[in-house]
Amino acid sequence: MNSKTLTLQELKANAHTASSKKALIGIDGFVDKIVRPVDQRSGPGDQFTPIATIADFGARISSAAGKSANIELAPILEKLGGNGPIMANAQYAQGLQVRYLGALGKSTIHPVFTEFAQKTNAVSIADPGITHAAEFSDGKIMLGSMASLEEINYQHIVDVMGADELSKSFAEADLIAMVNWTMIPHLSEVFNHFLECLLPSIPESKDRIFFFDLADPQKRSKKDLLEVLNIFGKFEAFGKVILGLNLREAEQVDALLGFEPIENTPDNLQVLATRIREALKIDTLVVHPTHDAACATPEGTAYVKGLFCEKPKITTGAGDHFNSGFVTARLIGLSPAAALTVAVATSGFYVRTAVSPSLDELAEFIATW
């Protein structure tokens, strides 16, 4: 049976259970200002030709060395951002009961998060960061300001949310997703406190899923990255851990763990996922390049081709939608291959429409591949 048919069958059987699942998601928050760098302008507003590729953008910047340059960033959209809010928004659209814990505004909720905060019963613990996301045909460059996220530590979370409410939220959750490790300086410390102070005191649930991602850890030290990689496996004592990585992150982690580089092929992508999963001693490792995806689980490995879009409406948040689709699918009992298919479909739908799809919309989208 091909992955499309398998996925549609499993979705039909299991999608109705999504509304009974509770997710606690955190822990960042950004105001995303989506922009397009201007190459040539022919008039006001949207009358311009954008710089097409990251390489072209780099060449424009390099040409200004020893001189100067003025590059216009044309505003396209201002929206809620951050790995956590985007993933939470996507999972809410898929029917989960979502609660958010993160940086949405210190004294008041930032306007871009108003509706989101209401529907997710959000607890805000800091001001959001600001990201200028410059989008190109071959990727995006994220320019972030995130000093406010330095306030996020375990004691601050307890002070704002209250120890009892934090414990209650963890105990009720079928999914606990804490993402964007790279940009939260004290997040490893937060994880350790969850393990030592919080999780031992709540009822056990071996079916509870913990999801983590790294969010481009290149700027963090090898020591810090190794430390957090070793922390993830400790959550297995309290549930099942899923770690999501894009290809660049997976290759970085793979090298840090001492493995030799391998060519990016469908078979090798599964090898990559398997050896990282086994080294970290976690339940699931999922890797998502631009054109395909693979995962390694206790049930074995799986691979699917992606739904590449030549002219996406939006790309910022595509990876978070992939993560949402995969985790939701596993949460409601889909097989690894079906979960990967739901993941690439969630991302594919989003980049084409700039809308987070429901499971019904995903089923229709998959059926029309």
N, C-alpha and C positions, 0 to 999 in steps of 0.2 A: 504494500500500500504506500502510495507517495505521501509526502509530508502535508500537502495541501488537503487531500482527502482525510488523512488521519486527524489533522487539526480541526477541520470542520466537524467531524464526528465527535471529537472530544469536547469541543466548545459547546456543541448542542447538548451534550450530556451533563456538562459541569458548570456552564456559565451562570446558571441560576444561583449557585452557591456563593458567588462573589459578594452579594449584599449582606451575607452573614459574617464576613471576615472583617476584622478590625486591624487597622494599620496605624502605628505611631511612627512618624517620619520627621527627620530633622537633618541638618541642624543649622544650615546656613540661611542666607537670604540676600538677594541682590536685586537692585533695580537695573534691568537690562535696557540699555539704549542701543537699539540695532541701527547701525549706520552703514553707508556705502561710501568709500573714498571716491572722490570725483576725479576723473581723468580730464574730460573736456566738458565745459558747461556751455549750452547754447541759449539758455534763458532761465527764468526763475523757476522755483519749485522743482519738479521732477524732470526738467529739461536738461539732462546731462547724461554723459556716457561714463559709467563707473570704471574704475581700474579693475580689470577683469580677473586677474589671478594674484595669488600671494607673491609669486615670483616677480610679477610686474610691479607690485607694491614695494617689494624689497629693492628692486632696481631704481624706483623713483626716490626712495629714501637714500640709497647708496650714492646716487648722483649728486646729492646735496652735501656730501662730505666736504668739509673745508669751505662751504658756502652757506646756503640756507634754503629752506623750502617752506611753502605754505600749502598744506594739503587739506582741502575741505572734506569734512565728514558730513555727508548729507543724511539727516535723520529720516529713518524709515518707520520706526515703531518704538514706543516705550512701553515696557511690560514687566510683569513680575519675572524674576529670574533667580538663579541659584539652582544647583543640582537638586536640593531638597524640595523647594516649592514647585519646580517643574515636574519632578517625579510625583509629588503628592497630588498635584492638579490632574495629572494623567491617571493616577490610580483612582481618584475620585470619579473621573469620567467613566472609568471601567466598572464602577459600582461598589467599590469598597467603602467601608466606614473609616474615614481618614481623620486623624488628629495630627496637627502640626506643632512642632516645637522648634523655634528658630528665630533668626534675626529679621524681624519684620518692622521694627520701629521701637525706639526706647520709651519715649514718653507717650507717643501716639503711633498708631499703625500707619505706615506710609500709604498714600492713596492707591498705589498700584496693587496693594495687598488687601484692600478693604473687603472685597467680595470673597477672596480666598480665605481670609482670616475668619470670616463669619461661617462659611460652610465647612471649615475644618476645625472649628472650636479651638483656634490657635492660641498658643502661649508664646508671646514674643519676649526674647531675652536680650536683645541688643538692636542697635540701628543696623539696617542693611548696608552691604557694600554697594558700590556702583561699578557697573561694567559697561564699557563701550565695546560692543561686539561688531567689528568690521567684517562684513561678509563678502566672500569672493566665490567665483565659480568652482574653485577647488578646495575650499575650506574656509576657515574663519580665524581671525586674530582677536583674542580677548584681552582688552586693556582694563585692568581692574584696580579699584581703590578699596581697600578692605581693612583699614585700621580699626574700625568698630568691632570687627570679629575677634579681636584680641581679648575682648571682655568675656568671651564664652569659656567658662571653666565649670567644673562640677559644682563647686560651692555656690557659684552665681546662679546656676540652674536651680539648685535646691532653694536658694533664697527667693527667687522669683516665682517658681511654680509651687513650692512647698513640698516637703519630703513625702507626705502622705499622698498627695495628688500625683507626684512623679511615680511613686511605687504602684499606685492604682492603674495609671496609664500603661505601665510596663506589664503588669499582671494581666490586663484585659487584652493586650495586643497579640494577634496571631502573627503579625509582621512588625519587626522593629528595624527600620532602615535609617542608618546614620551615615550621611554621605558628605563628600567634599572635604576629605581629610586634609588635603594639601593646603587649603586656605584657612583652616582653623588651627592656629598654632598650638592650642592646648588640647586638641581632640584626643590624642593618645592618652593623656592624663584622664580625660573624661571617660574613655573606654575602660581604663583600669579601675576607676571608681565604680562604674557600672558592674564590673565583674566582682569587685571585692565588697561593695557596700549595698548594692541594690538587688542584683539578680539572685543571690543566695536566699533572700528574704521573701521572694514571691513564689507562688505555686509553680511547680515544674510543668513543663509542656514540651515533650520531645518533638512535637510537630511545629513548634514556633520557629519561624524563619528570621534570621538576622541577615540583613543585606548591607554590604559596604561597597563603596567605590573610593578611588584615590583622587581623581580629578587632576590629572597631569602632574605627577609628583617630581618632575625634573628639577624644580627649584629647591626641593627639600634634600637634605643630606642623605647619603647612603645609610648612615647610622640611624637616622630618624625613620627612614623607610623600612629598614630591617626590623626595627622595634615594633612598628605597627603591624607589619606582616606576621610577626610572631604572636601578637595580641589576638588577631582574628581567630586563630585556631582555638583559643581558650573559650570562646563563646560556644563552641561545640558541646560543652558540658551543660548548656542550658537550652539547646535547640539545634537547628541546622543552619550553617553559615553558607551564604552565597556571596562570592566576591565577583564583581563585574569590572572588566578591564577592556579598554579599547586596544587596538593592536600595538600602538606605540607604548602604552603602559605595560602591556603583557610582555613585550620584548625587553623593556627595562627591568621588570621584575624577574624575568627568566634569567637575564644576564647576572643580576645581583645574587640570584640563588646558585650561580656557578655553572649554568648550562651553556653549551656551545650554541651559537646562532644557527637557525635553520631557515631554509627558504620558505616563504609564505605560500603554501599550497593547501588545498582542503585537508589532505591527510595530516600534514605537518601542523596545521592549526589545531587539530584535535590532539596531536602529540604535545604541543605547547600547553594546551589547557590541562591535559592529564598530568604532566610532570610538575606544573605549578601547584595544582590541586593536591597532589601527593606530598609535595615538599611542605606545604603549609598545613596539611592535615585538616582540610575543611571538606564539607559535604559537596560543594559545587563551585566550579570555576567556569565563568562564561567570558568568551572573548568576542568582541564585535568590531572587525575592520569595517571599512565603508561598504564593501560589496558583498560581504557574507558574514557568517557567524558560526561559532562552534562552542560546545560546552562539554565538560567532563563531570560526571556524576557517579554515585554508587551504582547506577543502572548501566553505566557505560558512557560512550561519547556519542555526540550527535553533531550534524553539520547541515546548514541550509544556505542557499544563495540568498543574497539580499535583494531588495527592490530599489536599485539605484535610480535616482532621479536626476536627469541632465540639467533641469532648470528648476531647482527647489524654490518654493515660496519663502521658506525659512530653513535655516540649518541649526541655529542656536537652540539647544534643547533636544536635538535628535537622539543623542546618546541617552539622555535621561528618559525619553519615551521608550527607547529600546529596553532599558532597565525595568521600567514600569511594566511593560508587556511581559517580559520574561518572569519577573517575580510574581505578578498577578496570576499568570498561567500556572506556575508551580504551586502557588498558594491554593488554587482551586483544584489541583490534582492532575494537571496535564502532564504528559510524558515529556522528556527532554526535547525530542524533535518537534513536538507540537508547541512547546513553550518557545523554542527558538523562532518558529514560524510566526507565532503571535507577536514576538518581540520585533522582528524585522517589519511586520505589517504595521505595528503601532508606530514605529519610527517612519516608515514609508508613507503612511496616511498623514502624519503630522507635517512632514516636510513639504508635502504637496498642497496642504490646506491651511496650515498654521492653526489647526484645531486638534484638540486631544479627543480621540475617538472612544465611543462606548464599545463594549464587547459585541453588540449587535452590528454596529457599523464595521467593526473589524471582520466579522464573519462575512459580511457582504463584500468587503474589500478583498478578502482572501479568495472568495468564490469567483471573483472576476479577473484574477491574475491571468 
